[in-house]
């Protein structure tokens, strides 16, 4: 897990146990207690969705649930804020295109 801060002169990082989840059929590792967006960032995944009008890539922006940059399809449910959703063992996460309407 390359994208994580491992040591800091002031902050201490206490991590939960390792869990596995699936990002678009790719298995990745995360830690219990962290958000989906944090786990994706740590695994080098920067594009979380594509904008509805121009299909431009969007990544993590505010990280506090106030914008729509991190909306993803999680376990088949569209428009989930990945910056507010905690990882769970075996969850399936996909990039969202357009508005993510339910089918």
C-alpha positions as CSV (number, residue, x, y, z in Angstrom):
1,X,0.0,0.0,0.0
2,X,2.2,2.7,-1.4
3,X,0.2,5.9,-1.0
4,X,-0.1,5.9,2.8
5,X,1.8,8.1,5.2
6,X,3.7,5.7,7.3
7,X,5.6,8.0,9.6
8,X,4.9,11.6,10.7
9,X,6.8,13.8,13.2
10,X,3.6,14.8,15.1
11,X,0.7,12.5,14.1
12,X,0.4,8.9,15.1
13,X,-1.5,6.5,12.8
14,X,-3.4,3.6,14.4
15,X,-4.7,1.3,11.7
16,X,-7.5,-1.2,11.9
17,X,-7.1,-4.7,10.6
18,X,-6.5,-5.2,6.9
19,X,-9.5,-5.9,4.7
20,X,-9.9,-6.7,1.0
21,X,-12.3,-5.0,-1.3
22,X,-12.8,-4.9,-5.0
23,X,-12.4,-1.9,-7.3
24,X,-13.7,-2.7,-10.7
25,X,-12.8,-6.4,-10.4
26,X,-9.3,-5.5,-9.0
27,X,-8.7,-6.7,-5.4
28,X,-7.2,-4.0,-3.2
29,X,-6.3,-3.8,0.5
30,X,-7.5,-1.3,2.9
31,X,-7.7,-0.8,6.7
32,X,-10.9,-1.0,8.8
33,X,-12.0,2.4,9.8
34,X,-10.8,4.3,6.7
35,X,-13.0,5.6,4.0
36,X,-13.4,4.1,0.5
37,X,-11.9,7.3,-1.0
38,X,-8.8,7.1,1.3
39,X,-8.3,3.4,0.4
40,X,-8.5,4.2,-3.3
41,X,-6.1,7.1,-3.0
42,X,-3.6,4.9,-1.0
43,X,-3.8,2.3,-3.8
44,X,-3.0,4.9,-6.5
45,X,-6.6,5.3,-7.8
46,X,-7.2,9.0,-8.4
47,X,-10.2,9.1,-10.8
48,X,-13.4,8.3,-8.9
49,X,-16.1,9.2,-11.4
50,X,-16.7,11.0,-14.7
51,X,-18.7,14.2,-14.9
52,X,-22.2,14.0,-16.4
53,X,-21.9,16.7,-19.1
54,X,-18.3,16.5,-20.3
55,X,-17.3,13.0,-19.1
56,X,-14.2,14.6,-17.5
57,X,-12.5,12.6,-14.7
58,X,-13.1,13.8,-11.2
59,X,-11.2,12.8,-8.1
60,X,-11.3,13.5,-4.4
61,X,-12.0,17.2,-3.7
62,X,-13.4,18.2,-0.3
63,X,-13.2,14.8,1.5
64,X,-16.0,15.9,3.9
65,X,-19.1,15.0,2.0
66,X,-20.1,18.4,0.8
67,X,-19.4,18.1,-2.9
68,X,-20.1,15.4,-5.5
69,X,-16.6,14.7,-6.8
70,X,-16.4,11.4,-4.9
71,X,-19.7,9.8,-5.9
72,X,-19.3,6.2,-6.8
73,X,-21.3,3.0,-7.2
74,X,-20.7,0.9,-4.1
75,X,-22.2,-2.6,-3.8
76,X,-24.4,-1.7,-6.8
77,X,-25.8,1.5,-5.3
78,X,-25.0,4.7,-7.3
79,X,-24.3,8.1,-5.9
80,X,-22.6,7.0,-2.7
81,X,-20.1,9.5,-1.2
82,X,-16.9,7.5,-1.1
83,X,-15.3,10.0,1.2
84,X,-17.9,9.3,3.9
85,X,-18.3,5.5,3.5
86,X,-16.1,3.2,5.5
87,X,-14.5,0.2,3.9
88,X,-16.0,-3.3,4.5
89,X,-14.5,-6.7,3.7
90,X,-15.6,-7.8,0.3
91,X,-17.3,-4.6,-0.9
92,X,-17.4,-3.8,-4.6
93,X,-16.6,-0.3,-5.7
94,X,-16.9,1.1,-9.3
95,X,-16.4,4.5,-10.9
96,X,-19.6,6.2,-11.8
97,X,-20.3,7.7,-15.2
98,X,-22.9,10.4,-15.7
99,X,-25.5,10.8,-12.9
100,X,-25.4,7.1,-11.8
101,X,-29.1,6.5,-12.2
102,X,-30.5,3.3,-10.9
103,X,-31.3,0.8,-13.6
